[in-house]
Amino acid sequence: CGDYLVVHVNSDLMVKHKKGLERPILPLEERKFIVASLRDVDEIISFPEDEKLDYPKLIDIVKPDVVVLNYGERKFNEDEECTKRGIKTIEFPYVIASSELNTTRIINQIKKGG
């Protein structure tokens, strides 16, 4: 779809705000390292801890041709912001909470003892 893949990784503070006080499990630098290990990722960005995610600012900085949106956790009008700028959007299916890959489910299972 594109020639250069930029991935935004939420700050520790943002994850804590969205997921709860016991999160994140891994600090930002470790999560960035994991994402960077994916073959197709060219660059990883995140905002400083004290800066709220400003979606229009993010897409103005990156200037993407395509934005992949996770419609399960939408907090902004991403598709409207992209359309205004002539950016193509692609919907990425949301991994539902009952999924085997859900971190909250895994944490709760560990707390129960397996």
Secondary structure as UniProt FT lines:
FT   STRAND          6..8
FT   HELIX           12..19
FT   TURN            21..22
FT   HELIX           28..36
FT   TURN            39..40
FT   STRAND          43..45
FT   TURN            49..50
FT   HELIX           55..62
FT   STRAND          66..70
FT   TURN            71..72
FT   HELIX           78..84
FT   TURN            85..86
FT   STRAND          88..92
FT   TURN            97..98
FT   TURN            100..101
FT   HELIX           103..111
FT   TURN            112..113
//
